[in-house]
């Protein structure tokens, strides 16, 4: 699978958040490069979970402080993603389902990140 490549059009106009988004791209690319049966995949999903939680918290605090319209709905999307990631971590830890679900998780992560940045996050571009 081709790695995700950061594009300037993904910039939300905030250096700190853009740096976080670039790091998320790196983690997702690392997941794509691992073997589907690798313990590294599980570790990287744990890293993604931790980093995403930190990033979402930062982004939500900034949005709330700037009184960005739609903040509550945006935060809800974050919580739904974390819940999805938690459930996928549980499934992937099972040897019986790991290989079956790994590609689906990988594809979802790549698509979700790009769609989230280019839609939801663009709503606050230039306001933070």
C-alpha positions in Angstrom: 0.0 0.0 0.0 1.3 3.4 -0.9 2.2 5.6 2.1 0.1 8.6 2.9 2.0 11.8 2.0 1.3 15.0 3.8 -0.1 17.7 1.5 -0.2 21.4 2.2 -3.9 21.4 1.5 -4.3 19.4 4.6 -3.0 22.3 6.7 -5.5 23.7 9.2 -3.5 26.9 9.5 -2.2 26.1 13.0 1.4 24.9 13.2 0.9 22.8 16.4 -2.2 21.0 15.0 -0.5 20.5 11.6 2.5 19.0 13.4 0.1 16.6 15.2 -1.6 15.6 12.0 1.8 15.0 10.3 2.7 12.7 13.2 -0.6 10.8 12.8 0.2 10.3 9.1 3.6 8.9 10.2 2.0 6.5 12.7 -0.6 5.3 10.2 2.2 4.8 7.6 4.1 2.7 10.1 1.0 0.6 10.7 0.7 0.1 6.9 4.3 -1.1 6.8 4.1 -3.7 9.5 3.3 -7.4 9.0 -0.3 -8.1 9.7 0.8 -10.8 12.2 3.4 -8.6 13.8 3.3 -7.6 17.5 4.6 -4.2 16.1 1.1 -3.7 14.7 -0.5 -4.0 18.1 2.2 -1.6 19.6 1.6 0.9 16.9 -2.1 0.8 17.3 -1.5 1.5 21.0 0.7 4.4 20.0 -1.9 5.7 17.7 -4.5 5.5 20.4 -2.4 7.4 22.9 -1.3 10.0 20.4 -4.8 10.5 19.0 -6.2 11.0 22.5 -3.6 13.7 23.2 -4.2 15.4 19.9 -7.9 15.4 20.2 -7.7 16.8 23.7 -5.4 19.7 22.5 -7.6 20.3 19.5 -10.8 20.4 21.5 -9.4 22.7 24.1 -8.3 25.1 21.3 -11.7 24.9 19.6 -13.6 25.5 22.8 -11.5 28.5 23.8 -12.0 30.0 20.3 -15.7 29.2 20.5 -15.7 27.4 17.2 -19.3 26.6 16.0 -19.9 22.9 15.9 -17.3 22.1 18.6 -19.6 19.7 20.4 -20.3 17.7 17.2 -16.6 17.7 16.3 -15.7 16.4 19.8 -18.4 13.7 19.4 -16.7 12.5 16.2 -13.4 12.3 18.1 -15.1 10.1 20.8 -16.6 7.8 18.2 -13.2 7.3 16.5 -11.6 6.5 19.9 -14.4 4.0 20.6 -13.8 2.4 17.1 -10.1 2.2 17.7 -10.6 0.6 21.1 -12.8 -2.1 19.6 -10.4 -2.7 16.8 -7.5 -3.1 19.2 -9.5 -5.7 21.0 -10.2 -7.6 17.8 -6.7 -7.4 16.5 -5.3 -8.8 19.8 -7.2 -12.0 19.0 -5.0 -14.4 17.0 -8.2 -15.8 15.3 -9.3 -12.4 13.8 -6.0 -10.5 13.6 -5.1 -11.3 10.0 -8.7 -11.0 8.8 -9.3 -7.5 10.1 -5.8 -5.9 9.8 -6.2 -4.7 6.2 -9.7 -3.3 6.9 -8.3 -1.4 9.9 -5.4 -0.1 7.9 -7.7 1.1 5.1 -10.1 2.7 7.5 -7.4 4.6 9.3 -5.9 6.1 6.2 -9.3 7.1 4.8 -10.6 8.4 8.2 -7.5 10.7 8.7 -7.7 12.3 5.3 -11.5 12.7 5.4 -11.4 14.1 9.0 -8.7 16.7 8.3 -10.2 17.7 4.9 -13.8 18.1 6.3 -14.2 18.5 10.0 -10.9 20.1 10.8 -11.1 22.5 7.9 -14.2 24.1 9.7 -11.8 25.8 12.1 -9.1 26.7 9.6 -8.0 30.3 10.2 -9.9 30.5 13.5 -7.4 29.0 15.9 
